Amino acid sequence: MKSFSLDERGAVEEVRLHNALCVSKQNQIITCIMAWTFASFFGWGNISCWGEALSVKVVPLNVDVGARVVGPVGALVYRGGVELTSEDSRFGGLSGLLVGQDGKRMLAISDKGWWLQGDLIYNQRGDLLGVQGAAILPMRSLEPRSKFTLDAEAVVQTGKGGLIVAYERQHRLWSYKDVWSGPKPISMGEVLSDLPLNSGIEALVLMAPGELLAITETGTAESNFTALYRTQSGISRIQYPYHSYFRPSDAVRLASNSLLVLERGYNREVGVGARLVLVQLRTPNGSFEITGDVVVDLGWPIPLDNFEGLAIVSRPSAPTYIYLLSDDNYSRAQRTLLMMFELEIWR
């Protein structure tokens, strides 16, 4: 089995590991049982025991650490980034991202129904160097496995350590107790039935216990997309502003009524683009309303690609860090990029 890591100079080093993940088969079984038993305490648990080890090559991006991208109401400070590649055909198409609040572990979902986990590694300054110990595990399904049934686009962690995943094509929300468990459907009534085949929910945010915000990349009006706010009392439709180029692709919660939305854009004339938007969710006159301000437009010296994953690590008395992940659509013309930034918001 192969693993790849980076030394602090940024050079790629190939490390060969023994086939066994643990010292002995008996120790491996004990370790895996412990990981499964305590999964709820560690969020999604450690799938490297039950999943299959995945050989991933890590190449650092040619961007200076500390580079700043400044926008209207905020800035990003680059804290490291890498390109991830693998000869395994299951790797790629990563559309949703979670990072543990200690910043040590990442969990991603793919367009073809795979969980991908890895340990994040840093230098002594806390800059992102890469990913090691990658493992892959099929997402369990109530349907036969196919691109049509397992096109996972967004994931959010619940307060109890579980996971909620949004699927496209067959539009639906499924909840998982952990990465090994089978899913349970979340009722959304008929609100997802009119979504186009390949334009469904792209972002999920747990706004409060039992309150879920889902943002789609389509809508009934030319200038708005549809967002859905699900509470115990029902589902409300909200209009998400659309400006003809950028579309929402992921989001994270910042405060009780605000979130940071990752938006991507592409057309043949302009090419690819990405930006971060500070969104306020208000309830004037008892109805939900979304307003937003652009925090920053991504661009030079930050490389652009099809960014679909956004994760946040926010701890008291410490900087707020965000992680961006791009979806290569299983295409050699695109890349899987993972980058870390320090987030500054001035409003």
N, C-alpha and C positions, 0 to 999 in steps of 0.2 A: 504494500500500500504506500502511496506517496502523499506527502503533504508539502506545502510550500509556505515559506515564511520570508520575512524581510529583515535584514539587519538595519541598524540605525543609519547607515549610509545610503539606504535605499536600494541596495543591490538585491537581486533575486537570488535566493539560496534554495536549492532543492534538498529536502531532508527525507531520507528513506526511513520508514518506520516498520516495525514488525507487524505481521498480519493481525495479530491479536491486539485489540484495543486496550486490554488490561494485561497484567502480568501473567495470569493464568486463566483458564476457562472458568474455574470456580470463582476467582475474584471478579471476572467479567460479569458473571451472573449476579453476584452479590451487588456489584456496583450498579447494574442496570435496574435491579429490583429497588434499590435505594432511590435511584433517580425517578423511577415511576412512582414510588410511595410519596416522595416529597415534591412531586411536580407542581402541586398547587402553591407551594411556598416559593418556587422559582419561576412562576408565571407559566410558561409553556413547557417547562421541563427540558431534559437533555435528550435529544433524539439520536445522538451519536451512538447510543447503545442499541436501540431498536431499529434505527435507520441504517442506511448503507453508506460507508465512508466514500467520499467523493474527492477525486483528485482535481484540484483547482490551481491554476497558475495565477500568480499575483504580480502585476507590473505597476510600479509607481507612476503617477501622472507627472508630467513635466510642468508643474506649477509651483511657484515659490510659496512655502508656508508663510502665512502672515499677509498674503495678498488680500486687499480689500475691494469689495464691490459695493459701491454706495448707491442708494436709491432715495426716493422721495421721503420716506418715513423710517428708514433703517439701513442697515448694512450687514454684509456677511464677511467674516474673516476666515480665510481658508486655513484649515487645520489638518490637511492631508487627504489624499485620495488615491485610488488604485483602479486599474482595469482588471476584471476577473474573466478568465477564460477556462474552458475545460473541453477535453476531447469526448466527454460523455454526452451523448445526444440528448439526455434529459435536462441538461443544464441550459438555462436561458429563460427568456420570456418572463422575467421577474417583475411583478406588477404591484406588490404591496410589501411594506417593510415595517418591522418592529425592532426596537433596540431596547434591551433591558436598562432599567434606571441606573445601574452601576456602569453602563456602557461596555460591558464585557461580552455580551452575546447578541447576535442578530438572528432574526427569523424572517424569512421571505416566503412569498407564495408565487406560483408560476401560472402562466396561461394554460398549462397542460395538467394542472392538478397535482403539483408537488410542493411539499414543505422543504425548504432549504435552510439549514442552520449552520452557523459558524461562530467561532470565537474571534472577537476583534482584538487586534494587537496594536500597541502604541509604543512610542519611544518614551524616554524619561520626561520629556516636556508635555506628554499627553497628546501628541500629534498622531493621527491615524497612520499606521504602517501597512495594515493589510488584514487578511482573514486566514485563520488556520483551523484545522480540525473540522472541515466542512463535512456535512452529512445530508443525505437526501432521503425522503420518506414519502410514499404516496398518500395523498389526502383521501381519506375514506369517503365513500359516496353511497347514496341511495340509488344511483343510476349506473348503468354500464360505463366504464371509463372511456372517455373520448374527448377531443377538443371541444365538441359542442356542449358536453355536459359538465366539464370541469374547467371552464375558462374563468379562473379566479382572478379578480381585479382589485379587491380591497380587503384589508384585514384590520381588526381592532381588538385589543385585549379588554376583557370585562373586569369588573372589580373583584371577581372571585377567581381570577387567574385563567378563566376560559377564553375562548376566541370566537369571534363572529366574522364570517367570510361572506363577501358579496360576489356572486357569480354573474357573468354576462352570457348572452345568447339564450340560455334558459335562465331568465332573470329570477333571482331568489336570494334570500339570506339564510345561511345555515349557521347554527351555533355548535361549537365543539368544546367538550370538557377539557380536552388537551389534544395534542397532535396525534395521539394513537387512537382516540375514540371515534366512533361513528357520529355523524351529524344529526342534529335535530332541526327541522324546519322552523323558521320564525315567520309567523303569519304577517303578511303585508296586504291582505285583502286582494283587491283588483288593481291596486295602484301601479303595479309593475307590468301589467298586461299590455299596455299601449307603448312600451319602450321599444325602439328599433332593435333589430337583432344584435348589432355590434356597437350599440351606444347605450349602455346601461349605467349602473352605479359604479363610480370611479373612486369615491372617497367615503369613508365611514368614520364618524367621530362619536365617542361616548361622551355626551355633554354632562350627564349626571346619572346616578344609578337608575336604570330603567328608562333612560331617555337617549335615543339614538338618532343622530342626524346622518342621512344618506344623501350624497350629492351626485347627480347624474350628469352625463355629457350630452343631454338632449333636452328638448322642451317643446311646449306647444306654441311658443311665440319666438319670433326671429331674434329678439333681443334678450331672451331669458332662457335659462335652463331650469329644470325642475329639481328641487331639493325636497326631501321628505323628512319630517320630524315625527318620530314615533315615540309615544308615551304610553303609559298604562291606560289612558283614557281614549286613545285613538291615534290617527295619523293625519298630520296637517301637511298640505302642499305649500311650498314656499318658492318664490321666484329667485333664482340665482342669476345675477347680472352676467351677460355674455356680450363680448365686444368683437365678434366676428373672426378673431384669430386664436385667442387663448381659450383653452378648455380645462376645467378642473381635472386633476389626475390623482390627487391625494390630499389629505388634510390632517392636522393634529390640533388638539385643544390647548389653548394658552391659559384661559381663565374661564370663569363660569359662563360668560356670554360671548367669548371671543375665540377665534381659531385662526390658524395659519394655513392657508390653502396653497398648494403647489399647482400651478397651471402650466400647461405645455401648449405649444403652437407649432403648426407646420402647414405650409403650402409651397408650391413650386416657385413662386415669385420671391418669397421672403426666406424660405428655408425653415430650419428648426429654431424654436425659441422656448424659453422657460422663464417664469417669474414666480415670486412669492407675494401673496396678497393677505393683508390683515383684514379679517372679516368680523364684523360685529353682528350678532344675532339679537334683534330687539323685538319687543312685543307691544308696539303702540296700538292703542284701541283694542287690546286683547288678541291681535293677530300677529303672526311671526313676520319679520321683515329682515332681509339681509342687506347690509351695506359694506363696502370694502374700500381699502386704500392699498395701492401698490407699495410694498415694502422695498423690493429691489427687482430689477430686471437682470437676469443672469446673462453674462457675456464675458468677453475677454478680460482677464486671462483664463477664466474658467471654461473648460471645454463643454460644449453643448451636445446633448443627445436626447433620446426619448425618455425624459424623466417621468417615472410613474410612482416611485416610492419615496415617502417622506416619514422620518421618525424624529422624535425629540427626546432629549435627556435634560431634565430640569431639576436641579437640587437646590435647597436653601443655601444662600450665601455662596453661590458658585455661578459661573457663567452658564447660559443656556446654549446647548449644542444641538444642531440639527444634522441629519444624515440624509443625503439624496442618493437614490438608486435608479438607474436607467434600465429600460426594457429593450433588449436587442431584437425582440420579435423573432428569435431563432434565425436571424439573418446575418451573414458575414459583412454586410454593409453597415451594420450598427454594432454598438458596443455595450457591454455591461459595466457601468461605471459606479463606483461607490465612493462618495465624498463626505467629508465632515467639515462643518463650519461652526464658528461661534456666531450666534445671532445677537444683533443689536436692534432694538426697536425704540424709537424716540417719541412715539405717541401712545 
